[in-house]
Amino acid sequence: MSEPFIHSHAICESKKIGIKTRIWAFSHVLPGAVIGQDCNICDHVFIENDVVLGDNVTVKCGVQLWDGLRVGNNVFIGPNVTFANDKYPRSKVYPDQFLQTIIKDGVSIGANATILPGITIGANAMIGAGTVVTKSVPDNALVVGNPGRLKGYVGAKSEIDHERGLVSKNKDNHQGAIPSRVKGVQLAFLPMVNDLRGNLSVGEFERHIPFIPRRYFMVFDVPSKEVRGEHAHLKCHQYLICIKGECSVLVDDGVNREAFKLDKNNLGLYLPPMTWGVQYNYSHDAVLLVFASDYYDPSDYVRSYDEFIALIKLQSVQEKK
């Protein structure tokens, strides 16, 4: 069994250091800190008492990890990343408890990013260099800028080229549908009639839109930095049309992930049950119309991505029996 390596010019007061972990010169680890296996703590890193790091974590030079930080497995923290744990700091004035910041498994944080306290960065998210993260980040999200804004999703295939007008011959797809890599998801150009008196777009239920809706709702006046959706449905089907402006939609079936830009008012996106959906990058004038196959039922929502993945795996096992 390989013991942790502590450089002769490092100060490591903690006894809770995992095997194969390396702590390099001029780093200082306080007694209460917990560091997992096979981590790499580079030069000039300070780790306070109430900090927990998982396995295979890399912390590059010049980083300070303050009380309340929880870091998962396989996380990369780039050079000079700054964490905070107090929203309203005052000299020698301490809160009863510091805010907890959670960095989930597989996250990468680029150099010089700033992470404000009390937020969660979701699994496998990517934070760009120099980004200021002011609010919690969804799983798999790509966040950049100051303040940090969601610009896409890690692992999502590039958006379908709408102009190619590719129509599926699959009998399971509905009229005018463009194939998607995500199970059951269909993108379609709805019929458009251009006229000097004004244009008209039409969609017929059970022909273009593969269900008869019991409900509709509209989303509008969304600040461009905000994210909507972030859930799946157990039974409900949905059909999305951005009737004004534009927005992007991430769809995920637990295996494949794809992003679409709804930027035409006759472009519709069908989401079957058990599709994780997120809407983001709304234009200031965007109006998103959504048809739903069922009445509102809070018990039909899956709001945790971890729960969604667990249900997908369970469904796959049951289908194989």
RASUL-V692616 format. One line per field, one symbol per residue. phi: phi as a letter, one per 40 degrees, with the letter a starting at -180 (. if undefined). psi: psi as a letter, one per 40 degrees, with the letter a starting at -180 (. if undefined). A space follows every 50 residues. Layout:
phi->???
psi->???
This chain:
phi->.cccbbccbbbbcccbbccgcbbcdgcbbcdccbbccfcbbcdfbbbccc bbbccfcbbccgbbbcdgcbbccfbbbcdgcbbbbacbcbcgbbccaccc bbbcdgcbbcdgcbbccgbbbcdgcbbcdgcbcbadbcdgcbbagbccbc bibcgccccccdccgcbcccccccdgcccbccdgcbbaccdbbcadchcb bbbbcgbcbcaccbababbafcddccbbgfabbcbccbbbbccagaabbc babgbbbabbbcbbcbbbbcbcdfbcbbbafcccbcbbcbcbcbccadcc cbbbcccdccccccccccccc
psi->hhiihhideihheieghiieihhaieihhideihhaifihhaifhhhadg hhhaifhhhiifhhhihehhhaifhhhihfhhiiehdgiihfhhidhiih hhhiieihhiheihhiieihhiheihhiheihheiihiieihhiihihih eahhehiiihhdeefhhiehdeiiheihiiehhehhhihihhhhideiih iihhhecdhfihieiiiihifhideihibfiiiddhiihhhgeiaiiihh iheedihiiihgeiefhihhhiifhhhhhifhidehhhhhhieiihhdee hhehddddddddddddddde.
